[in-house]
Amino acid sequence: MSEGISPGLPAGEVSVSVGGGTKAVQCPQGSCARWDAPIEALVKDMQNPETGVKMQNQRVLVTSVPHAMTGGDVLQWIIQRLWISNLEAQNLGNFIVKYGYIYPLQDPKNLILKPDSSLYRFQTPYFWPTQQWPAEDTDYAIYLAKRNIKKKGILEEYEKENYNFLNKKINYKWDFVIMQAKEQYRAGKERNKADRYALDCQEKAYWLVHRCPPGMNDVLDYGLDRVTDPNEVKVNQIMYYQQALMRSTVKSSVSLGGIVKYSEQFSSNDAIMSGCLPSNPWITDDTQFWDLNAKLVEIPTKMRVERWAFNFSELIRDPKGRQSFQYFLKKEFSGENLGFWEACEDLKYGDQSKVKEKAEEIYKLFLAPGARRWINIDGKTMDITVKGLKHPHRYVLDAAQTHIYMLMKKDSYARYLKSPIYKEMLAKAIEPQETTKKSSTLPFMRRHLRSSPSPVILRQLEEEAKAREAANTVDITQVMSKLDRRSLLKKEEPPK
C-alpha cells in the first residue's frame, strides 16, 4: 500500500494507492480521520533509524539541533518508498508539512516542503493533528504569555492582537495564565540549549497549524457544518433496506385482491362512478341531495348508514354516525370514551392559544383520580400522559387517545353494529329515488343554466330609456295654455 496526493484532487482529499490503483479519501470535518493510519505509518517509517530518512545534527544560527533533515532527502525518500512521480511526492510532502507532521526550522511560517537543503524536523507525536487535542484559548494564551516574557514584549502584530483579545476574553483567570507561563519559562531555562530550542520549535509549529497567522491557509478550517450529514443519510438508507429485506413479502395477487375488494365496497358510494341520488345538485340545480346528507340530519339516507358498517373510521368521522354511536355508548355506560376522543380532537385541531387550559380541563374531567367522567386506561399509558401534561402541547394526549380509539374499535364497534339502535337507524333510513333523468355527458345535450344579466348591460338600458324619454316631441299649445292661466291668476290677485 502507498499513499500520496494527486495534483487533481480537491482540497481535503488524499489518494491512497492499493495494488496499483489509486483511491481518493475525503477528510471529514478537517480531522482527516480516515487517512490518519496510513499517514502516521508513513511518518513512522521515515523515522526508522535504518530505512528512514537520513537525520543528523545540524547547526541553526548558533545552536546545534539534533535529528534534523533536509527537504531534498525527505522528497527522495518518498519517491523511492512509494514509487510515485516527483510531482506526487512533492504534493504529499507539502501535505505532511501543512498538517504539522514535519515542521521547517529556518522559515517556520512557510509550510511547504522545499526540495533543497532547507532543514526540517519531525514533530513529536503528542502534537500530531490526529490526536485531536482541542486548541483551547487558555493554552494559546499561556503560549503567547510565555513568548511575551521571552521576547520582552516584542511579539508579531497578529500575536499582539490575539494576546489582547484573550486578555479581555478570559480576564477572570488571567492570573493563572501568567503564573503558568512564568513556570513553563522557568522550567525551560533549566534544559540545555538544544532541547530548549527544539521544544520551542515544536510548540510554535503546533500553534502555526492550529492558530495560523492571517494570510496563511488554515488546513484545519473546514467551514460551517452541514445541516445533513451525507454519511448519516447513507447509513439510514442501508438500515432501511436491511429491514425491508427482513419483512415478509406479500404476493401481488393478495395485494391486488385487497385493492379490488376495497374498490367494490366503496363503488356504490362513489358519486362519479355510480351517480348520486336523488340528483346531482351541480347539474340539476336541485339542493335536495345536500338537504338529505346534512351533517346532523334527523333521518339519514340508507347509503350513508350502510357505510358506517364498512369500518370504524367511517362511523366515527361522520357526525351523524358519531351521534348514534354516542347514544349506544351511553346505554352501555361507556359514553366517556367517545367524549374523551372528541376532546382530544378539539385539543389537536382547535384554538392553539388555549392548549394549556384545554389540557388541564381534559385531565380534570377524564384522567384525574375520582374524575367525573374517568376513563379506564393502563398504567403505562397513564404515566406517559401525566408526564407529558407537565409541558402540554397539541399531541400530548395521543397515547391515551389511541388507546381509547382501539378499545372502541375492537370492543364497542362490533356490538354497536348488532345493536337495535343501528338496526332501527338502518330500517328508518331514507332511500331517495331519482327525480330527473340523468343528464347526458354530451355538451349539446346539457341544459343551459340561466345567468343574471350583467350590471353594465342594465346601466346601458337605463341610459337609453332616459334618452328616448327626453327626445319625445313637445305640444306647444299645452305649454301656451299653462302660461295664459298663470298670467290670469296674477291679474286677479288683490293689490297689497
C-alpha positions as CSV (number, residue, x, y, z in Angstrom):
1,M,0.0,0.0,0.0
2,S,1.2,3.5,-0.8
3,E,-0.1,7.0,0.0
4,G,0.1,10.2,-2.0
5,I,-1.7,13.3,-3.0
6,S,-2.7,13.6,-6.6
7,P,-2.5,17.1,-8.1
8,G,-6.0,16.9,-9.5
9,L,-7.7,16.1,-6.2
10,P,-9.8,18.7,-4.4
11,A,-8.7,20.2,-1.1
12,G,-9.1,17.9,1.9
13,E,-8.7,14.6,-0.1
14,V,-5.7,12.2,-0.1
15,S,-5.1,9.5,-2.7
16,V,-4.3,6.1,-1.3
17,S,-2.7,3.6,-3.8
18,V,-3.5,0.0,-3.3
19,G,-2.4,-2.7,-5.6
20,G,-1.5,-0.3,-8.4
21,G,-4.9,1.6,-8.2
22,T,-5.5,5.0,-6.6
23,K,-8.4,5.9,-4.4
24,A,-9.4,9.3,-3.2
25,V,-10.1,9.6,0.5
26,Q,-12.1,12.5,1.9
27,C,-11.0,14.2,5.2
28,P,-14.2,14.6,7.3
29,Q,-14.5,17.9,9.2
30,G,-10.8,18.7,8.8
31,S,-9.6,15.9,11.2
32,C,-8.7,13.6,8.3
33,A,-9.7,10.7,10.5
34,R,-9.8,8.2,7.6
35,W,-6.2,8.7,6.4
36,D,-4.6,9.1,9.9
37,A,-3.4,5.5,10.0
38,P,-1.5,5.4,6.6
39,I,0.0,8.9,7.1
40,E,1.1,8.1,10.6
41,A,2.6,4.8,9.4
42,L,4.4,6.6,6.7
43,V,5.9,9.2,9.1
44,K,7.0,6.4,11.5
45,D,8.7,4.7,8.6
46,M,10.6,8.0,7.8
47,Q,11.9,8.0,11.4
48,N,13.2,4.4,11.2
49,P,17.0,4.5,12.1
50,E,17.9,2.0,9.3
51,T,15.5,2.5,6.4
52,G,14.2,6.0,7.2
53,V,15.2,9.5,6.2
54,K,18.8,10.4,7.0
55,M,18.9,12.6,10.1
56,Q,21.9,14.2,11.8
57,N,22.8,17.2,14.0
58,Q,22.6,20.4,12.1
59,R,23.6,23.9,13.2
60,V,20.9,26.6,13.0
61,L,22.2,30.1,13.9
62,V,24.4,29.4,16.9
63,T,22.5,26.3,18.1
64,S,23.1,22.6,17.1
65,V,19.7,21.0,16.5
66,P,19.6,17.1,16.8
67,H,17.7,14.8,14.4
68,A,17.4,17.4,11.6
69,M,17.0,16.5,7.9
70,T,16.9,18.3,4.6
71,G,13.8,18.8,2.4
72,G,15.6,17.1,-0.6
73,D,16.3,13.9,1.5
74,V,12.6,13.7,2.5
75,L,11.5,14.1,-1.1
76,Q,13.8,11.4,-2.4
77,W,12.8,9.0,0.4
78,I,9.1,9.4,-0.5
79,I,9.8,8.8,-4.2
80,Q,11.8,5.6,-3.5
81,R,9.5,4.3,-0.8
82,L,6.2,4.8,-2.6
83,W,7.3,4.5,-6.3
84,I,5.5,7.7,-7.3
85,S,6.4,10.6,-9.5
86,N,8.2,13.7,-8.4
87,L,5.1,15.8,-8.6
88,E,3.1,13.4,-6.5
89,A,5.9,13.2,-3.9
90,Q,6.1,17.0,-3.7
91,N,2.3,17.2,-3.1
92,L,2.4,14.5,-0.5
93,G,5.4,16.2,1.2
94,N,3.5,19.6,1.3
95,F,0.5,17.8,2.7
96,I,2.6,16.3,5.6
97,V,4.2,19.7,6.4
98,K,0.9,21.6,6.3
99,Y,-0.7,19.3,8.8
100,G,2.3,19.6,11.2
101,Y,3.9,16.1,11.0
102,I,7.1,17.8,9.8
103,Y,8.0,21.4,10.5
104,P,10.6,23.8,9.0
105,L,13.4,25.1,11.2
106,Q,14.6,28.1,9.2
107,D,11.3,29.5,7.8
108,P,8.6,28.4,10.3
109,K,5.7,30.2,8.5
110,N,6.4,28.7,5.1
111,L,4.6,25.3,5.5
112,I,5.8,23.6,2.3
113,L,8.5,21.0,1.6
114,K,11.4,22.6,-0.3
115,P,13.4,20.1,-2.4
116,D,16.7,21.6,-1.3
117,S,19.0,21.8,1.7
118,S,16.3,23.5,3.9
119,L,16.2,22.0,7.3
120,Y,13.2,20.2,8.8
121,R,12.4,18.2,11.9
122,F,9.8,15.6,12.9
123,Q,7.0,16.8,15.2
124,T,6.5,14.9,18.4
125,P,3.5,12.5,18.2
126,Y,1.9,14.4,21.1
127,F,1.3,17.4,18.7
128,W,0.0,15.4,15.7
129,P,-3.4,16.6,14.5
130,T,-4.8,13.1,14.6
131,Q,-4.6,13.3,18.4
132,Q,-7.4,15.8,18.1
133,W,-6.4,17.7,21.2
134,P,-8.7,20.8,21.4
135,A,-6.7,24.0,20.9
136,E,-8.1,25.8,23.9
137,D,-7.9,29.6,24.4
138,T,-6.3,29.1,27.8
139,D,-3.4,27.0,26.3
140,Y,-2.9,29.5,23.5
141,A,-2.9,32.4,26.0
142,I,-0.2,30.6,28.1
143,Y,1.9,30.2,24.9
144,L,1.6,33.9,23.9
145,A,2.3,35.0,27.5
146,K,5.4,32.8,27.6
147,R,6.6,34.3,24.3
148,N,5.9,37.8,25.6
149,I,8.1,37.1,28.6
150,K,10.8,35.5,26.5
151,K,10.8,38.3,23.8
152,K,10.3,41.0,26.4
153,G,7.1,42.3,24.8
154,I,8.3,42.1,21.2
155,L,5.6,40.0,19.6
156,E,4.4,39.9,16.0
157,E,1.4,42.1,15.1
158,Y,-1.2,39.2,14.9
159,E,0.2,37.8,18.2
160,K,-0.3,41.1,19.9
161,E,-3.9,41.3,18.7
162,N,-4.6,37.7,19.9
163,Y,-2.9,38.4,23.2
164,N,-5.0,41.5,23.9
165,F,-8.2,39.7,22.7
166,L,-7.6,36.7,25.0
167,N,-6.8,39.1,27.9
168,K,-10.3,40.5,27.6
169,K,-12.0,37.2,26.9
170,I,-10.5,35.2,29.8
171,N,-9.6,38.1,32.1
172,Y,-11.2,36.2,35.0
173,K,-8.3,33.7,35.0
174,W,-5.5,35.8,33.6
175,D,-3.5,35.5,36.8
176,F,-3.5,31.7,36.3
177,V,-2.3,32.2,32.7
178,I,0.6,34.4,33.7
179,M,1.6,32.1,36.5
180,Q,1.6,29.1,34.2
181,A,3.6,31.0,31.6
182,K,6.3,32.0,34.1
183,E,6.5,28.5,35.5
184,Q,7.0,27.0,32.0
185,Y,9.5,29.6,31.1
186,R,11.5,28.9,34.3
187,A,11.4,25.1,33.6
188,G,12.5,25.6,30.0
189,K,15.6,27.6,31.1
190,E,16.8,24.6,33.1
191,R,17.1,22.4,29.9
192,N,20.1,22.5,27.7
193,K,20.1,24.9,24.8
194,A,19.5,22.3,22.0
195,D,16.5,20.7,23.8
196,R,15.1,24.2,24.6
197,Y,15.3,25.2,21.0
198,A,13.7,22.0,19.8
199,L,10.8,22.3,22.2
200,D,10.2,25.9,21.3
201,C,10.1,25.0,17.6
202,Q,7.7,22.1,18.2
203,E,5.3,24.3,20.2
204,K,5.5,27.1,17.6
205,A,4.8,24.7,14.7
206,Y,1.8,23.3,16.6
207,W,0.2,26.8,17.0
208,L,1.1,27.8,13.4
209,V,-1.2,24.9,12.3
210,H,-4.0,25.3,14.8
211,R,-4.0,29.2,15.1
212,C,-2.5,30.2,11.8
213,P,-1.5,33.8,11.2
214,P,-3.5,36.0,8.8
215,G,-2.8,35.2,5.1
216,M,-1.9,31.6,5.7
217,N,-4.1,28.7,4.5
218,D,-5.8,27.1,7.5
219,V,-5.8,23.4,6.6
220,L,-8.0,22.5,9.7
221,D,-10.7,25.1,8.9
222,Y,-13.5,23.2,7.1
223,G,-16.2,25.9,7.3
224,L,-19.7,25.5,8.6
225,D,-21.2,22.1,9.5
226,R,-23.6,20.7,7.0
227,V,-27.2,20.6,8.1
228,T,-27.4,17.0,6.9
229,D,-24.5,14.6,7.1
230,P,-24.4,12.6,3.8
231,N,-22.8,9.7,5.7
232,E,-25.7,9.5,8.1
233,V,-28.2,9.5,5.2
234,K,-26.3,6.6,3.6
235,V,-26.3,4.7,6.9
236,N,-30.1,5.3,7.3
237,Q,-30.7,4.0,3.7
238,I,-28.7,0.9,4.4
239,M,-30.6,0.2,7.6
240,Y,-33.9,0.8,5.8
241,Y,-33.1,-1.7,3.1
242,Q,-31.8,-4.3,5.6
243,Q,-35.1,-4.0,7.5
244,A,-37.1,-4.2,4.2
245,L,-35.3,-7.5,3.4
246,M,-36.4,-9.0,6.7
247,R,-40.0,-8.1,6.2
248,S,-42.4,-10.8,5.0
249,T,-43.3,-10.2,1.3
250,V,-46.9,-10.2,0.1
251,K,-47.9,-11.8,-3.2
252,S,-49.1,-9.3,-5.8
253,S,-52.3,-11.4,-6.2
254,V,-53.1,-10.8,-2.5
255,S,-52.4,-7.1,-2.5
256,L,-54.3,-6.6,-5.8
257,G,-57.2,-8.6,-4.4
258,G,-57.4,-6.2,-1.4
259,I,-57.5,-3.2,-3.8
260,V,-60.3,-4.8,-5.8
261,K,-62.3,-5.6,-2.7
262,Y,-61.9,-2.1,-1.4
263,S,-63.0,-0.6,-4.8
264,E,-66.1,-2.9,-4.9
265,Q,-67.0,-2.0,-1.4
266,F,-66.9,1.8,-2.0
267,S,-68.1,1.8,-5.6
268,S,-71.7,2.4,-4.7
269,N,-70.7,5.5,-2.6
270,D,-68.7,7.0,-5.5
271,A,-70.7,9.9,-6.9
272,I,-68.7,10.0,-10.1
273,M,-68.8,6.3,-10.9
274,S,-72.3,5.4,-9.6
275,G,-74.0,8.8,-9.6
276,C,-75.8,10.3,-6.6
277,L,-79.5,10.2,-5.5
278,P,-81.9,11.9,-6.0
279,S,-79.8,14.0,-8.4
280,N,-76.6,15.9,-8.8
281,P,-77.2,19.4,-7.5
282,W,-74.4,20.9,-9.6
283,I,-76.3,19.7,-12.8
284,T,-80.0,19.9,-11.9
285,D,-80.0,23.0,-9.5
286,D,-81.9,20.8,-7.0
287,T,-80.5,21.0,-3.5
288,Q,-82.3,18.0,-2.1
289,F,-79.1,15.9,-2.1
290,W,-77.5,18.4,0.2
291,D,-80.5,18.5,2.5
292,L,-80.7,14.7,2.8
293,N,-77.0,14.5,3.6
294,A,-76.6,17.3,6.1
295,K,-74.2,16.7,9.0
296,L,-76.9,16.1,11.6
297,V,-80.0,15.4,9.6
298,E,-82.8,13.8,11.5
299,I,-83.1,10.7,9.3
300,P,-80.0,9.9,7.2
301,T,-80.0,8.1,3.8
302,K,-79.7,4.3,3.7
303,M,-76.4,4.5,1.7
304,R,-74.9,6.7,4.5
305,V,-75.9,4.3,7.3
306,E,-74.7,1.3,5.4
307,R,-71.3,3.0,5.0
308,W,-70.9,3.1,8.8
309,A,-70.6,-0.7,8.7
310,F,-67.6,-0.6,6.3
311,N,-65.1,0.2,9.1
312,F,-64.9,2.1,12.4
313,S,-63.2,5.1,10.9
314,E,-66.2,5.7,8.5
315,L,-68.5,5.7,11.5
316,I,-66.5,8.0,13.7
317,R,-65.7,10.6,11.0
318,D,-69.4,11.0,10.2
319,P,-71.1,13.5,12.7
320,K,-74.4,11.7,12.5
321,G,-72.8,8.3,12.9
322,R,-70.8,9.6,15.9
323,Q,-74.1,10.9,17.4
324,S,-75.7,7.5,17.0
325,F,-72.7,5.7,18.4
326,Q,-72.6,8.1,21.4
327,Y,-76.3,7.2,22.1
328,F,-75.3,3.5,22.1
329,L,-72.3,4.0,24.4
330,K,-74.4,5.9,26.9
331,K,-76.7,2.9,27.2
332,E,-73.6,0.8,27.9
333,F,-72.3,3.3,30.5
334,S,-69.2,4.0,28.4
335,G,-70.0,7.3,26.8
336,E,-66.9,8.9,28.4
337,N,-64.7,7.1,25.9
338,L,-66.1,8.9,22.9
339,G,-66.3,12.1,24.8
340,F,-62.6,11.8,25.6
341,W,-61.7,11.1,22.0
342,E,-63.7,14.2,20.8
343,A,-62.0,16.3,23.5
344,C,-58.5,15.2,22.2
345,E,-59.5,16.0,18.6
346,D,-60.5,19.5,19.8
347,L,-57.2,19.9,21.6
348,K,-55.3,18.8,18.5
349,Y,-57.1,20.8,15.8
350,G,-58.8,23.6,17.8
351,D,-57.5,27.0,19.0
352,Q,-53.8,26.5,19.8
353,S,-53.7,29.6,22.1
354,K,-55.8,27.6,24.7
355,V,-53.9,24.3,24.6
356,K,-52.8,24.5,28.2
357,E,-56.3,25.3,29.5
358,K,-57.9,22.6,27.4
359,A,-55.3,20.0,28.5
360,E,-55.9,20.8,32.2
361,E,-59.7,20.6,31.7
362,I,-59.4,17.2,30.0
363,Y,-57.2,15.9,32.8
364,K,-59.6,17.0,35.5
365,L,-62.6,15.6,33.6
366,F,-61.3,12.3,32.3
367,L,-57.9,11.4,33.9
368,A,-57.6,12.7,37.4
369,P,-58.3,10.3,40.3
370,G,-62.0,10.5,41.1
371,A,-62.8,12.4,37.8
372,R,-66.4,12.8,36.9
373,R,-66.0,11.0,33.6
374,W,-63.0,8.9,34.4
375,I,-61.7,6.7,31.6
376,N,-60.0,3.3,32.0
377,I,-56.5,3.2,30.5
378,D,-53.5,1.1,31.5
379,G,-50.9,2.4,34.0
380,K,-48.1,2.8,31.4
381,T,-50.2,5.0,29.2
382,M,-51.4,7.0,32.2
383,D,-47.8,7.6,33.3
384,I,-46.8,8.8,29.8
385,T,-49.8,11.1,29.6
386,V,-49.4,12.6,33.1
387,K,-45.7,13.2,32.5
388,G,-46.4,14.9,29.1
389,L,-49.0,17.2,30.7
390,K,-46.3,19.0,32.7
391,H,-45.4,20.6,29.3
392,P,-48.6,20.4,27.3
393,H,-48.8,20.6,23.6
394,R,-51.4,19.7,20.9
395,Y,-50.3,16.0,20.7
396,V,-49.7,15.4,24.4
397,L,-52.7,13.1,24.7
398,D,-52.0,11.0,21.6
399,A,-51.1,7.8,23.6
400,A,-54.3,7.9,25.6
401,Q,-56.4,8.8,22.6
402,T,-55.0,5.9,20.6
403,H,-55.7,3.5,23.5
404,I,-59.3,4.6,23.8
405,Y,-59.8,4.5,20.0
406,M,-58.5,0.9,19.7
407,L,-60.7,0.0,22.7
408,M,-63.9,1.3,21.0
409,K,-62.9,-0.2,17.6
410,K,-62.2,-3.7,18.9
411,D,-65.0,-3.9,21.6
412,S,-67.8,-1.4,21.3
413,Y,-68.0,-1.1,17.5
414,A,-68.9,-4.7,16.8
415,R,-71.6,-4.6,19.5
416,Y,-73.0,-1.4,18.0
417,L,-73.5,-3.0,14.6
418,K,-75.5,-5.8,16.2
419,S,-77.5,-3.5,18.5
420,P,-81.1,-2.5,17.9
421,I,-80.0,1.2,17.7
422,Y,-78.1,0.6,14.5
423,K,-80.7,-1.8,13.0
424,E,-83.5,0.7,13.7
425,M,-81.5,3.5,12.2
426,L,-80.9,1.3,9.1
427,A,-84.6,0.4,8.8
428,K,-85.8,4.1,9.1
429,A,-83.1,5.4,6.7
430,I,-84.3,7.1,3.6
431,E,-83.7,5.6,0.2
432,P,-84.2,8.6,-2.2
433,Q,-85.5,7.9,-5.8
434,E,-84.1,9.5,-8.9
435,T,-86.1,12.7,-9.6
436,T,-84.9,13.6,-13.1
437,K,-83.4,11.7,-15.9
438,K,-79.6,11.6,-15.8
439,S,-78.1,14.4,-17.9
440,S,-76.1,13.4,-20.9
441,T,-72.5,13.9,-20.8
442,L,-72.6,15.4,-24.3
443,P,-72.2,19.2,-24.2
444,F,-75.1,19.9,-26.7
445,M,-77.5,17.7,-24.6
446,R,-77.0,19.6,-21.4
447,R,-79.5,22.1,-20.2
448,H,-78.1,25.6,-20.3
449,L,-78.1,27.3,-16.9
450,R,-79.7,30.7,-16.6
451,S,-77.5,33.6,-15.5
452,S,-78.4,37.0,-14.3
453,P,-77.8,40.0,-16.7
454,S,-74.6,41.9,-16.4
455,P,-74.8,45.2,-14.4
456,V,-73.1,47.0,-17.3
457,I,-76.0,46.0,-19.6
458,L,-78.6,47.1,-17.1
459,R,-76.9,50.5,-16.8
460,Q,-76.9,50.9,-20.6
461,L,-80.6,50.1,-20.8
462,E,-81.5,52.7,-18.2
463,E,-79.5,55.4,-20.1
464,E,-81.2,54.5,-23.4
465,A,-84.6,54.8,-21.8
466,K,-83.8,58.2,-20.4
467,A,-82.6,59.4,-23.8
468,R,-85.8,58.2,-25.5
469,E,-88.0,60.0,-23.0
470,A,-86.1,63.3,-23.4
471,A,-86.4,63.0,-27.2
472,N,-90.2,62.9,-27.3
473,T,-91.9,65.9,-29.2
474,V,-93.4,68.7,-27.0
475,D,-97.1,70.0,-27.6
476,I,-96.7,73.9,-27.9
477,T,-100.5,74.6,-27.4
478,Q,-100.4,72.9,-24.0
479,V,-97.4,74.9,-22.9
480,M,-99.1,78.2,-24.0
481,S,-102.4,77.4,-22.2
482,K,-100.4,76.9,-19.0
483,L,-98.7,80.3,-19.4
484,D,-102.1,82.1,-20.0
485,R,-103.6,80.6,-16.9
486,R,-100.6,81.7,-14.8
487,S,-100.9,85.4,-16.1
488,L,-104.6,85.4,-15.4
489,L,-104.1,84.4,-11.8
490,K,-101.6,87.2,-11.3
491,K,-104.1,89.8,-12.5
492,E,-106.9,88.6,-10.2
493,E,-104.7,89.0,-7.1
494,P,-105.8,92.0,-4.9
495,P,-103.4,94.9,-4.5
496,K,-101.2,94.8,-1.4
